[in-house]
Amino acid sequence: MTINQSLLTSFKETFNAEPANHAVKQAIAKVGIADASIDNNRLRRHSFVFSEETSRGEITNQKASGRCWMFAALNTARVDTMKKLDAKTFEFSQNYTLFWDKLEKSNYLLENIIDTVEEPLNSRLVQHLLFDPIQDGGQWDMFSGLLEKYGAVPKAAMPETYHSSNTRELNTMLTAKLREFSATIRQAHQNGATKEALMKIKDESLYFVYNLLVKSLGEIPETFTYEYRDNQKNFHRIKDITPQDFFKEYVAWDLEDRVSLINAPTDDKPFGKAYTVKYLGTVKEGKPVTYINVPIDVLKKAAVAAIKDGEPVWFGCDVGKMLDRKAGIMDHHTYDYDATLGASVGLTKAQRLDYGESLLTHAMVFVGVDLDEDGQPITWKVENSWGDTSGDKGIYSMSDQWFDEYNYQITVSRKYVEEQWLKALKEPLTELEPWDPMGALAMMQ
């Protein structure tokens, strides 16, 4: 049946029969759906007081960039650095890791273009590779590969530039050139070029990327000197150290010890298995992105254990859902759409993944949790990287029910995960297609 006048008349009569619709109509027209639907009781459910807390540094700001996954990872790492330096706060250079991420992602794309030269240009795979090849987003294992290869430096050793804090123009240029390089490689293959010749084109193309990154982000420090004062106001100078040695000495993480747990309760991903995503990565020779899919309570148990030990927890979620950004509240009942619209979104977590309604969009850090008398979470303390003008000076509060519905991933030390789940890593990884929702990258700004 088509939309006809009879149907429209019935819609109008039904709408006008409910007096509340007119008041809601005026409110939404004035302030929008979200503000008209906000549940003021959300503030009562979030006191921003937590029974368990870890150390943390000052709030950071990713500005107009999608580097949340880097900020979250470095904000997690800096807690160990602060302990080793006996410093009140510390901040790593996110510009330094951005430089290497852009260069490595460019190489990763062009390597994949070479690997897929036999694929039709209009194949779903090739079009996927070309769709958004140099976006700011990433995953934990992608960043782990950068730390393993390049280490990290204090912010003073490679400060922010215009384009590290505002990446859109840089990404637009890089995307255009990478697509051009991809076209050149595929055309050369069609003309009979050897793989060795294609690799030479790739290396020549990468120089343009390097050239642009140096001009936009600055030169990479091969060694640097770092000066600071500790909590007792004593002066210290760390002289002529490499980024790799700084990370090894002042973070000292065993990156192989860190494991990513996900909660994807869909029929195609049984719990207790380890997964990877085809064609997803940054450092070509690095460890593949690897997740163990587990029930949501396993994520919570591991996160609580880490927090109790004083260890912040990197996590990835769909931050835009039921978020009051100004108040810094993530609550499953932030908005009462039933009252204003007559219905809320009724999909389950699995259905939201299956039908494209939700995926991982943003990475942050758990730095606390409020537990009830039985040790069960009530709310979670979240360190965000959107500056200090929202939430409690940059700290957000997440309800435990929001965790259930919209949190997808945490990364913790293996010691916080039971062996029954870790044994999945001893089995071959199940490969997911590149467009699987678990291949989504954290990049919200």
Secondary structure, DSSP 8 states (H G I E B T S, - for coil): ----HHHHHHHHHHHHT-THHHHHHHHHHHH-HHHHHB-GGGGTT--S--SEE-------B--BS--HHHHHHHHHHHHHHHHHHT-S---B-HHHHHHHHHHHHHHHHHHHHHHTTTS-TTSHHHHHHHHSTT-S-B-HHHHHHHHHHH---BGGGS---HHHHB-HHHHHHHHHHHHHHHHHHHHHHHTT--HHHHHHHHHHHHHHHHHHHHHHH----SSEEEEEE-TT--EEEEEEE-HHHHHHHHT---GGGEEEEE----TTS-TT-EEEETT--SSTTS----EEE--HHHHHHHHHHHHHTT--EEEEE-TTTTEETTTTEE-TTSB-HHHHHS------HHHHHHTTS----EEEEEEEEEE-TTS-EEEEEEE-SB-SSSTBTTEEEEEHHHHHHHEEEEEEEGGGS-HHHHGGGGS--EEE-TTSGGG--B---
